Amino acid sequence: SKYESDENKSRQDLVSELKKLRQEFVKSDEIFRKTEERYSEIIKNTTNCLAVFKPIDDGENFVLIEFNPMAEKTEKITKEEVIGKKVTEVFPGVVEFGLFKVFKNVYKSGKPENFPIRIYKDDRIEGYRENYIYKLSTGEIVSVYKDVTERVKESENKKKLEDQLQQAQKMEAIGTLAGGIAHDFNNILGVIMGYTELTLDAPGDVKNTINNLNKVMNASGRAKEMVQQILSFSRKSDKTMKPLNIGNVIKEVIAFLRSSIPATIEIKSDIEKGMGLIFGNSTQINQILMNLCTNASHAMKDDGGMLKIGLKEIELEKDNSSLLGLEPGTYQQLFISDTGTGIKKEIINRIFEPYFTTKKEGEGTGMGLAVIYGIIKQHKGNIKVYSEPGKGTVFNVYFPVLESKKIEKLERNQESVIRGNNEVVLLVDDEVYLVELISAMLKKLGYQVESRVSSIDALEAFKANPDKYDLVLTDMTMPNMTGIKLAAEIHKIKPDIPVALCTGFSDSISESNFKSMGISELIMKPVVKKELGEAIKRALG
């Protein structure tokens, strides 16, 4: 009876333990069920696409085991159609655009990866997706992705609009300065024509002739520089950022401004020597300077005054930099001040707003300062303004310094003109006077010249005897066939012959792309003998 009593007690204890275990199991099951429901609801209602893949064949392929409603909507397929299928069956393009490789990398390494995807249709980009791939502790691979086509297109449209606004602002500045530019060009032409006339009046006076022609060459060089400055400023910027000396850009702008703003406005510059470089775009820095200086001259147009442009290097500590909205470090401070009408206190905080302007109707778009504010921010800098009505305005622009203070001084190339070795040049230009001039230069440089005033005639001459010529020197803009087209046709006959191209200006060819068009050297008009000799020697190798 004692044995039976102990056994009954043991049974009761066992039953009691089992009841406790059952209660805990029911409780755990309830928690698990609620957790599963919660996560199922999250997966169902998330705005991201979600797909879960189970690895097979030791991670050589993956089978789809979960596919949420947003993925069904985006892919236009149902969960029932794809569950149990391999990733290569569900998404045939995964191998081609690299996603399959990412799946394998994540499976092997366990490290998550971001993988942007472009969706193509008929060789054109139709859409964009962001994709985040990671591995679960159980070994499954999860792909969370989202269609971001609209966002990307909005960003692209915004960039296009910003480019258009920058271009409009630059052309507005050119329009403002047009009268001054015309005045300066007329002065240059007056020098050229006047000294030429004096030379023709006394052809026997050799000393006087040399002196006069030197003055003509100096004036012509000034005209060439001015054309390059106008083109550099007015053409669309390629946004290329590189180490840049702001001081050099300031000097170019000052030279341009001296001939463009009224003589009643005095220009003074103060550029500190031995400064470092910034990381920037020269065309955009030029644009900042031109805009601020144009505004300054506009503020002094009635009574004249003083325009000051300066550049110095400063060190910003934490306290000072935070007040300027910048990180601590070394900066170049560009300052532009005027003694004009000034800006009223109540509007000074609005001057960088788009479309805000104090100018009369028809005098401005109100985009100038808004555009340059954006450019300065792209350069990791900032701009501050101080003004008092009747006393003038000061703009301070800050750019972070890229390198140390030591700048290598560029020395002018004083080498003598590089001569040829009797090579034969086929010269092509539809302007007879230029053909005569460049032919004479080439002969002086030691080349044999055969010239044509038609690109069609030049091509026929080349076809007749391609081995006769060592180099082709052609103009860009010609009737019937451009220089680029002529170069392409010549290279079909003799692929290795160098072609040098002369141009005054072209939207389609530039310093950055001429080699990709089969051109060995790009020579900017007006042509100078020394530059011509150097370019041809480089083209001939």
C-alpha positions as a printed NumPy array, in Angstrom:
array([[   0.   ,    0.   ,    0.   ],
       [   2.931,    2.326,    0.66 ],
       [   4.271,    1.6  ,   -2.838],
       [   0.865,    2.371,   -4.395],
       [   0.644,    5.61 ,   -2.362],
       [   4.076,    6.814,   -3.595],
       [   3.171,    5.901,   -7.19 ],
       [  -0.096,    7.887,   -6.988],
       [   1.798,   10.876,   -5.659],
       [   4.293,   10.651,   -8.513],
       [   1.452,   10.469,  -11.025],
       [  -0.172,   13.558,   -9.516],
       [   3.136,   15.46 ,   -9.666],
       [   3.621,   14.383,  -13.277],
       [   0.098,   15.461,  -14.226],
       [   0.639,   18.783,  -12.484],
       [   3.907,   19.342,  -14.42 ],
       [   2.219,   18.396,  -17.678],
       [  -0.598,   20.878,  -17.013],
       [   1.97 ,   23.619,  -16.406],
       [   3.83 ,   22.732,  -19.598],
       [   0.547,   22.712,  -21.542],
       [  -0.332,   26.185,  -20.216],
       [   3.112,   27.526,  -21.183],
       [   2.842,   25.908,  -24.618],
       [  -0.611,   27.457,  -25.198],
       [   0.748,   30.835,  -24.092],
       [   3.833,   30.528,  -26.373],
       [   1.656,   29.37 ,  -29.251],
       [  -0.565,   32.433,  -28.785],
       [   2.47 ,   34.742,  -28.752],
       [   3.891,   33.03 ,  -31.859],
       [   0.525,   33.242,  -33.644],
       [   0.164,   36.955,  -32.837],
       [   3.779,   37.63 ,  -33.904],
       [   3.217,   35.747,  -37.17 ],
       [   0.014,   37.712,  -37.774],
       [   1.789,   40.991,  -37.021],
       [   4.662,   40.316,  -39.408],
       [   2.293,   38.933,  -42.023],
       [   0.349,   42.199,  -41.84 ],
       [   3.564,   44.245,  -42.132],
       [   4.668,   42.246,  -45.195],
       [   1.204,   42.565,  -46.708],
       [   0.866,   46.331,  -46.228],
       [   4.433,   47.566,  -46.747],
       [   4.95 ,   49.874,  -49.73 ],
       [   8.176,   48.013,  -50.559],
       [   8.277,   44.919,  -52.69 ],
       [   9.459,   41.873,  -50.725],
       [  10.575,   38.489,  -52.002],
       [  12.13 ,   35.664,  -49.948],
       [  14.236,   32.955,  -51.604],
       [  15.344,   29.601,  -50.235],
       [  18.822,   28.479,  -51.381],
       [  19.106,   25.148,  -53.23 ],
       [  22.066,   23.219,  -54.638],
       [  24.331,   24.697,  -51.942],
       [  23.518,   28.277,  -52.937],
       [  23.865,   27.787,  -56.7  ],
       [  20.222,   28.749,  -57.183],
       [  17.299,   30.102,  -55.169],
       [  13.599,   29.184,  -54.98 ],
       [  10.916,   31.783,  -54.225],
       [   9.01 ,   31.067,  -50.981],
       [   7.445,   34.478,  -50.214],
       [   6.107,   37.229,  -52.468],
       [   4.169,   40.15 ,  -50.987],
       [   1.195,   42.038,  -52.55 ],
       [   3.311,   45.093,  -53.52 ],
       [   5.682,   42.798,  -55.445],
       [   2.665,   41.214,  -57.172],
       [   1.403,   44.668,  -58.165],
       [   4.805,   45.902,  -59.378],
       [   5.704,   42.759,  -61.339],
       [   2.11 ,   42.207,  -62.571],
       [   2.191,   38.529,  -61.523],
       [   0.445,   36.673,  -58.67 ],
       [   2.066,   34.906,  -55.74 ],
       [   0.51 ,   31.581,  -56.812],
       [   2.179,   31.86 ,  -60.23 ],
       [   5.716,   32.166,  -58.867],
       [   5.965,   30.429,  -55.472],
       [   8.245,   27.405,  -55.761],
       [   9.951,   28.673,  -58.924],
       [  13.664,   29.472,  -59.281],
       [  14.746,   33.123,  -59.237],
       [  16.001,   32.773,  -62.827],
       [  12.495,   31.689,  -63.887],
       [  10.671,   34.452,  -62.019],
       [  13.087,   37.208,  -63.099],
       [  14.801,   36.153,  -66.363],
       [  17.039,   39.251,  -66.422],
       [  18.732,   38.674,  -63.036],
       [  21.804,   37.063,  -64.559],
       [  22.198,   39.676,  -67.3  ],
       [  22.095,   42.751,  -65.072],
       [  24.061,   41.185,  -62.188],
       [  21.446,   40.568,  -59.46 ],
       [  21.966,   36.784,  -59.465],
       [  25.659,   37.309,  -58.671],
       [  24.682,   39.581,  -55.753],
       [  22.36 ,   36.83 ,  -54.368],
       [  25.289,   34.391,  -54.377],
       [  27.676,   36.914,  -52.767],
       [  25.202,   37.687,  -49.962],
       [  24.53 ,   33.969,  -49.383],
       [  28.248,   33.157,  -49.106],
       [  29.414,   36.206,  -47.146],
       [  26.311,   36.953,  -45.103],
       [  26.897,   40.658,  -45.728],
       [  23.931,   42.699,  -47.057],
       [  24.274,   44.63 ,  -50.32 ],
       [  22.494,   47.51 ,  -52.056],
       [  21.941,   46.975,  -55.763],
       [  20.334,   49.676,  -57.961],
       [  18.587,   48.325,  -61.055],
       [  17.786,   49.935,  -64.411],
       [  14.814,   48.464,  -66.292],
       [  15.347,   48.437,  -70.072],
       [  12.834,   48.143,  -72.889],
       [  13.936,   48.228,  -76.548],
       [  17.429,   49.402,  -75.478],
       [  15.962,   52.373,  -73.61 ],
       [  15.818,   52.891,  -69.852],
       [  12.187,   52.461,  -68.807],
       [  12.532,   52.587,  -65.023],
       [  14.733,   52.475,  -61.92 ],
       [  14.639,   50.391,  -58.734],
       [  16.476,   50.391,  -55.427],
       [  17.17 ,   46.876,  -54.106],
       [  18.423,   45.806,  -50.661],
       [  19.457,   42.125,  -50.34 ],
       [  20.273,   40.418,  -47.016],
       [  20.517,   36.931,  -45.508],
       [  18.344,   35.598,  -42.658],
       [  19.844,   33.561,  -39.814],
       [  17.937,   30.571,  -41.254],
       [  19.772,   30.922,  -44.576],
       [  17.019,   32.435,  -46.756],
       [  17.795,   35.424,  -48.963],
       [  15.469,   38.426,  -48.705],
       [  15.142,   41.001,  -51.496],
       [  13.458,   44.275,  -50.51 ],
       [  13.068,   46.614,  -53.465],
       [  11.125,   49.67 ,  -54.57 ],
       [  10.331,   51.392,  -57.857],
       [  11.983,   54.831,  -57.784],
       [  11.406,   55.824,  -61.428],
       [   9.342,   58.899,  -60.591],
       [  11.869,   60.081,  -58.018],
       [  14.784,   59.675,  -60.444],
       [  12.88 ,   61.479,  -63.218],
       [  11.997,   64.328,  -60.853],
       [  15.664,   64.641,  -59.909],
       [  16.697,   64.65 ,  -63.591],
       [  14.063,   67.277,  -64.432],
       [  15.203,   69.406,  -61.497],
       [  18.814,   69.224,  -62.726],
       [  17.714,   70.209,  -66.262],
       [  15.79 ,   73.162,  -64.858],
       [  18.788,   74.26 ,  -62.785],
       [  21.01 ,   74.067,  -65.889],
       [  18.505,   76.134,  -67.888],
       [  18.294,   78.748,  -65.128],
       [  22.079,   78.992,  -64.92 ],
       [  22.307,   79.409,  -68.695],
       [  19.559,   82.072,  -68.704],
       [  21.324,   83.979,  -65.953],
       [  24.633,   83.878,  -67.831],
       [  23.015,   85.143,  -71.028],
       [  21.33 ,   87.919,  -69.034],
       [  24.768,   89.038,  -67.81 ],
       [  26.141,   88.928,  -71.379],
       [  23.205,   91.077,  -72.505],
       [  23.932,   93.599,  -69.756],
       [  27.577,   93.822,  -70.824],
       [  26.913,   93.801,  -74.59 ],
       [  27.344,   97.571,  -74.992],
       [  30.691,   97.537,  -73.232],
       [  31.851,   94.529,  -75.257],
       [  30.935,   96.284,  -78.534],
       [  32.783,   99.409,  -77.347],
       [  35.949,   97.427,  -76.561],
       [  35.852,   95.521,  -79.842],
       [  35.512,   98.769,  -81.762],
       [  38.563,  100.1  ,  -79.9  ],
       [  40.535,   96.966,  -80.831],
       [  39.444,   97.201,  -84.482],
       [  40.381,  100.893,  -84.457],
       [  43.931,  100.006,  -83.358],
       [  44.271,   97.262,  -86.001],
       [  42.871,   99.372,  -88.845],
       [  44.74 ,  102.526,  -87.792],
       [  48.206,  100.977,  -87.568],
       [  47.612,   99.002,  -90.78 ],
       [  46.747,  102.247,  -92.564],
       [  49.867,  103.965,  -91.178],
       [  51.993,  101.042,  -92.386],
       [  50.503,  101.219,  -95.893],
       [  51.218,  104.972,  -95.999],
       [  54.952,  104.39 ,  -95.357],
       [  55.832,  100.924,  -96.737],
       [  59.553,  101.72 ,  -97.018],
       [  60.056,  102.521,  -93.33 ],
       [  60.996,   99.049,  -92.015],
       [  61.441,  100.094,  -88.363],
       [  58.076,  101.877,  -88.359],
       [  56.402,   98.902,  -90.1  ],
       [  57.692,   96.409,  -87.489],
       [  56.568,   98.705,  -84.67 ],
       [  53.095,   99.118,  -86.205],
       [  52.657,   95.396,  -86.863],
       [  53.634,   94.563,  -83.269],
       [  50.835,   96.867,  -82.096],
       [  48.427,   95.146,  -84.514],
       [  49.451,   91.734,  -83.14 ],
       [  48.954,   92.914,  -79.536],
       [  45.48 ,   94.251,  -80.334],
       [  44.594,   91.044,  -82.189],
       [  45.726,   88.974,  -79.213],
       [  43.482,   91.039,  -76.927],
       [  40.525,   90.434,  -79.293],
       [  41.237,   86.683,  -79.294],
       [  41.322,   86.571,  -75.482],
       [  38.063,   88.504,  -75.307],
       [  36.289,   86.094,  -77.676],
       [  37.497,   83.123,  -75.61 ],
       [  36.236,   84.759,  -72.404],
       [  32.806,   85.423,  -73.921],
       [  32.528,   81.846,  -75.241],
       [  33.771,   80.341,  -71.982],
       [  31.22 ,   82.338,  -70.017],
       [  28.241,   81.875,  -72.359],
       [  28.576,   78.178,  -73.215],
       [  26.931,   75.541,  -71.061],
       [  29.172,   74.327,  -68.27 ],
       [  30.077,   70.623,  -68.244],
       [  30.091,   70.704,  -64.419],
       [  33.615,   69.238,  -64.378],
       [  35.218,   69.852,  -60.984],
       [  38.99 ,   69.929,  -60.652],
       [  41.729,   71.664,  -58.602],
       [  41.369,   75.354,  -59.425],
       [  43.221,   78.604,  -58.78 ],
       [  40.482,   81.218,  -58.201],
       [  43.019,   84.042,  -58.568],
       [  43.495,   83.229,  -62.269],
       [  39.722,   83.322,  -62.858],
       [  39.475,   86.71 ,  -61.08 ],
       [  42.183,   88.159,  -63.347],
       [  40.279,   86.996,  -66.466],
       [  37.032,   88.507,  -65.186],
       [  38.686,   91.833,  -64.303],
       [  40.184,   92.073,  -67.809],
       [  36.719,   91.442,  -69.217],
       [  35.008,   93.929,  -66.866],
       [  37.407,   96.808,  -67.555],
       [  36.109,   96.991,  -71.117],
       [  32.488,   96.317,  -70.206],
       [  31.425,   98.585,  -67.371],
       [  31.216,  102.406,  -67.435],
       [  34.465,  104.357,  -67.09 ],
       [  32.915,  106.145,  -64.075],
       [  33.369,  102.912,  -62.084],
       [  36.907,  102.239,  -60.853],
       [  38.003,   98.605,  -60.388],
       [  40.517,   97.607,  -57.708],
       [  41.763,   94.099,  -56.98 ],
       [  43.581,   92.615,  -54.   ],
       [  44.57 ,   88.978,  -54.533],
       [  46.72 ,   87.394,  -51.851],
       [  49.762,   85.527,  -53.21 ],
       [  50.768,   81.927,  -52.566],
       [  47.307,   80.524,  -51.8  ],
       [  46.124,   76.949,  -52.207],
       [  43.622,   75.494,  -54.656],
       [  39.916,   74.805,  -54.369],
       [  37.972,   71.948,  -55.937],
       [  35.723,   73.695,  -58.423],
       [  34.436,   74.437,  -61.905],
       [  36.107,   77.441,  -63.573],
       [  33.069,   78.378,  -65.685],
       [  30.827,   78.417,  -62.636],
       [  33.334,   80.459,  -60.571],
       [  33.475,   82.855,  -63.537],
       [  29.679,   83.011,  -63.43 ],
       [  29.649,   83.87 ,  -59.701],
       [  32.124,   86.7  ,  -60.256],
       [  30.359,   88.053,  -63.333],
       [  26.974,   88.051,  -61.602],
       [  28.147,   89.786,  -58.425],
       [  30.257,   92.322,  -60.342],
       [  27.443,   93.053,  -62.8  ],
       [  25.056,   93.648,  -59.901],
       [  27.653,   95.9  ,  -58.256],
       [  28.125,   97.975,  -61.418],
       [  24.342,   98.238,  -61.796],
       [  24.154,   99.681,  -58.259],
       [  26.711,  102.382,  -59.232],
       [  25.55 ,  103.117,  -62.797],
       [  24.14 ,  106.582,  -62.013],
       [  26.922,  108.146,  -59.918],
       [  29.902,  105.837,  -60.492],
       [  32.024,  104.536,  -57.648],
       [  34.52 ,  101.867,  -56.613],
       [  34.282,   98.129,  -57.322],
       [  36.694,   96.056,  -55.227],
       [  37.466,   92.383,  -55.838],
       [  39.661,   90.532,  -53.377],
       [  40.768,   87.053,  -52.407],
       [  42.514,   85.898,  -49.25 ],
       [  43.008,   82.7  ,  -47.276],
       [  41.556,   82.397,  -43.786],
       [  41.429,   79.781,  -41.037],
       [  37.987,   79.208,  -39.516],
       [  37.82 ,   77.845,  -35.982],
       [  34.748,   75.986,  -34.713],
       [  32.958,   79.082,  -33.336],
       [  33.514,   81.227,  -36.439],
       [  32.754,   78.442,  -38.906],
       [  29.414,   77.596,  -37.257],
       [  28.331,   81.239,  -37.566],
       [  29.072,   81.051,  -41.292],
       [  27.364,   77.664,  -41.698],
       [  30.657,   75.928,  -42.547],
       [  32.912,   73.208,  -41.175],
       [  36.137,   74.291,  -39.41 ],
       [  39.191,   74.483,  -41.691],
       [  41.061,   76.583,  -44.246],
       [  38.972,   78.626,  -46.683],
       [  39.478,   81.123,  -49.466],
       [  37.4  ,   84.242,  -48.904],
       [  36.324,   85.989,  -52.11 ],
       [  34.938,   89.461,  -51.427],
       [  33.231,   91.841,  -53.853],
       [  32.251,   95.288,  -52.645],
       [  30.724,   98.383,  -54.205],
       [  29.947,  101.955,  -53.148],
       [  26.5  ,  101.906,  -54.715],
       [  22.948,  102.357,  -53.493],
       [  23.019,   99.423,  -51.056],
       [  20.242,   97.003,  -50.121],
       [  17.38 ,   97.828,  -47.77 ],
       [  17.38 ,   96.002,  -44.418],
       [  13.861,   94.61 ,  -44.905],
       [  14.742,   92.788,  -48.149],
       [  18.373,   91.731,  -47.601],
       [  17.328,   88.294,  -46.326],
       [  15.298,   87.659,  -49.5  ],
       [  17.879,   88.423,  -52.189],
       [  18.804,   84.737,  -52.709],
       [  15.175,   83.692,  -53.237],
       [  14.23 ,   82.594,  -56.806],
       [  12.435,   85.308,  -58.823],
       [  13.062,   87.997,  -56.195],
       [  14.536,   91.128,  -57.786],
       [  14.85 ,   94.82 ,  -57.012],
       [  15.395,   95.704,  -60.663],
       [  12.768,   97.296,  -62.858],
       [  10.6  ,   95.123,  -65.102],
       [  12.603,   93.858,  -68.081],
       [  15.995,   94.413,  -66.396],
       [  16.38 ,   90.98 ,  -64.816],
       [  14.874,   87.547,  -64.228],
       [  15.413,   87.493,  -60.472],
       [  17.299,   84.195,  -60.872],
       [  20.9  ,   85.463,  -60.753],
       [  21.615,   85.338,  -57.023],
       [  19.479,   82.232,  -56.539],
       [  21.525,   80.425,  -59.191],
       [  24.923,   81.447,  -57.801],
       [  23.787,   80.515,  -54.291],
       [  23.177,   76.991,  -55.623],
       [  26.589,   76.94 ,  -57.344],
       [  28.378,   78.002,  -54.148],
       [  26.602,   75.275,  -52.17 ],
       [  27.698,   72.719,  -54.815],
       [  31.272,   73.858,  -54.106],
       [  30.756,   73.124,  -50.346],
       [  30.958,   76.859,  -49.622],
       [  28.697,   79.667,  -48.448],
       [  27.906,   83.31 ,  -49.22 ],
       [  27.178,   86.167,  -46.815],
       [  26.116,   89.742,  -47.574],
       [  26.434,   93.016,  -45.658],
       [  24.87 ,   96.241,  -46.902],
       [  23.817,   99.712,  -45.821],
       [  21.539,  101.886,  -47.965],
       [  23.559,  104.683,  -49.543],
       [  26.905,  103.205,  -48.452],
       [  27.253,  100.119,  -50.614],
       [  27.295,   96.328,  -50.382],
       [  29.858,   93.614,  -49.617],
       [  29.466,   89.971,  -50.665],
       [  31.772,   87.431,  -48.989],
       [  32.018,   83.999,  -50.605],
       [  33.834,   81.133,  -48.858],
       [  35.373,   78.103,  -50.606],
       [  37.159,   75.245,  -48.781],
       [  40.844,   74.937,  -49.706],
       [  41.795,   71.646,  -51.365],
       [  45.574,   71.622,  -51.186],
       [  48.532,   73.206,  -49.364],
       [  49.425,   76.861,  -49.825],
       [  52.313,   76.21 ,  -52.185],
       [  51.253,   76.685,  -55.799],
       [  53.663,   75.97 ,  -58.588],
       [  54.081,   79.038,  -60.757],
       [  53.264,   78.37 ,  -64.38 ],
       [  56.019,   79.565,  -66.645],
       [  55.359,   80.609,  -70.182],
       [  56.758,   78.358,  -72.826],
       [  59.615,   80.359,  -74.313],
       [  60.752,   77.658,  -76.738],
       [  61.322,   78.636,  -80.336],
       [  58.729,   77.779,  -82.968],
       [  58.762,   74.049,  -83.74 ],
       [  59.541,   73.428,  -87.415],
       [  58.506,   70.629,  -89.74 ],
       [  60.619,   68.314,  -91.866],
       [  59.16 ,   68.836,  -95.344],
       [  56.008,   66.773,  -94.574],
       [  53.064,   67.233,  -96.974],
       [  49.931,   68.866,  -95.538],
       [  46.53 ,   68.843,  -97.26 ],
       [  44.959,   72.17 ,  -96.214],
       [  41.167,   72.579,  -96.522],
       [  39.204,   75.79 ,  -95.865],
       [  36.41 ,   77.486,  -97.821],
       [  37.821,   80.978,  -97.051],
       [  40.379,   81.853,  -99.75 ],
       [  42.159,   84.483,  -97.611],
       [  42.62 ,   81.995,  -94.76 ],
       [  43.937,   79.342,  -97.152],
       [  46.534,   81.814,  -98.437],
       [  47.498,   82.922,  -94.909],
       [  47.774,   79.43 ,  -93.359],
       [  49.602,   78.099,  -96.446],
       [  52.222,   80.833,  -96.01 ],
       [  52.554,   79.985,  -92.285],
       [  52.958,   76.258,  -92.999],
       [  55.631,   76.884,  -95.633],
       [  57.504,   79.12 ,  -93.172],
       [  57.303,   76.271,  -90.655],
       [  58.956,   73.844,  -93.098],
       [  55.976,   71.964,  -94.6  ],
       [  54.881,   71.34 ,  -98.177],
       [  51.281,   72.458,  -98.698],
       [  48.53 ,   71.41 , -101.082],
       [  45.35 ,   73.412, -100.526],
       [  41.659,   73.1  , -101.443],
       [  38.767,   75.534, -100.855],
       [  36.156,   72.763, -101.005],
       [  35.876,   69.709,  -98.747],
       [  34.482,   67.683, -101.672],
       [  37.494,   68.587, -103.857],
       [  39.847,   67.791, -100.968],
       [  38.318,   64.329, -100.522],
       [  38.667,   63.612, -104.251],
       [  42.325,   64.708, -104.161],
       [  42.958,   62.444, -101.171],
       [  41.237,   59.466, -102.824],
       [  43.426,   59.933, -105.921],
       [  46.688,   59.668, -103.932],
       [  46.269,   58.995, -100.175],
       [  49.948,   58.105,  -99.621],
       [  51.004,   61.547, -100.833],
       [  49.884,   63.283,  -97.623],
       [  51.31 ,   63.141,  -94.093],
       [  48.581,   65.209,  -92.43 ],
       [  45.21 ,   66.821,  -93.193],
       [  44.452,   70.283,  -91.743],
       [  40.788,   71.167,  -92.217],
       [  38.307,   73.842,  -91.196],
       [  35.253,   72.742,  -89.184],
       [  32.36 ,   74.629,  -90.826],
       [  32.265,   74.259,  -94.624],
       [  29.518,   73.852,  -97.257],
       [  28.515,   70.309,  -98.36 ],
       [  30.749,   68.502,  -95.856],
       [  31.977,   69.55 ,  -92.4  ],
       [  35.528,   68.975,  -91.19 ],
       [  34.341,   66.155,  -88.9  ],
       [  32.629,   64.379,  -91.805],
       [  35.671,   64.905,  -94.041],
       [  37.922,   63.391,  -91.357],
       [  35.622,   60.345,  -91.116],
       [  35.685,   59.825,  -94.906],
       [  39.485,   60.232,  -95.053],
       [  39.954,   57.685,  -92.253],
       [  37.903,   55.149,  -94.235],
       [  40.614,   55.393,  -96.898],
       [  43.671,   55.757,  -94.619],
       [  42.817,   55.097,  -90.937],
       [  46.181,   56.13 ,  -89.454],
       [  46.584,   59.585,  -91.054],
       [  46.427,   62.426,  -88.479],
       [  43.712,   65.059,  -89.007],
       [  43.949,   68.469,  -87.315],
       [  40.777,   70.567,  -87.099],
       [  40.534,   74.372,  -87.062],
       [  37.467,   76.051,  -85.591],
       [  36.376,   79.4  ,  -84.223],
       [  33.505,   77.914,  -82.225],
       [  31.397,   74.763,  -82.304],
       [  28.733,   73.294,  -80.019],
       [  29.484,   69.754,  -81.184],
       [  33.246,   69.587,  -80.612],
       [  35.362,   70.695,  -77.672],
       [  38.645,   70.061,  -75.853],
       [  37.032,   67.137,  -74.025],
       [  35.655,   65.152,  -76.987],
       [  37.62 ,   65.899,  -80.183],
       [  39.809,   62.781,  -79.961],
       [  36.738,   60.524,  -79.791],
       [  35.717,   61.981,  -83.183],
       [  38.947,   60.9  ,  -84.852],
       [  40.626,   64.318,  -84.616],
       [  44.297,   64.389,  -83.583],
       [  44.5  ,   68.09 ,  -82.69 ],
       [  41.976,   70.906,  -82.202],
       [  43.264,   74.375,  -83.209],
       [  41.226,   77.405,  -82.186],
       [  40.955,   80.34 ,  -84.585],
       [  42.424,   82.87 ,  -85.089],
       [  45.473,   80.766,  -85.931],
       [  48.896,   81.897,  -84.674],
       [  52.033,   80.459,  -86.287],
       [  53.643,   79.235,  -83.047],
       [  50.485,   77.422,  -81.872],
       [  49.944,   76.   ,  -85.371],
       [  53.492,   74.58 ,  -85.453],
       [  53.149,   72.983,  -82.005],
       [  49.74 ,   71.438,  -82.813],
       [  50.892,   69.921,  -86.125],
       [  54.064,   68.516,  -84.564],
       [  51.951,   66.843,  -81.837],
       [  49.571,   65.449,  -84.455],
       [  52.47 ,   63.993,  -86.441],
       [  53.779,   62.408,  -83.237]])
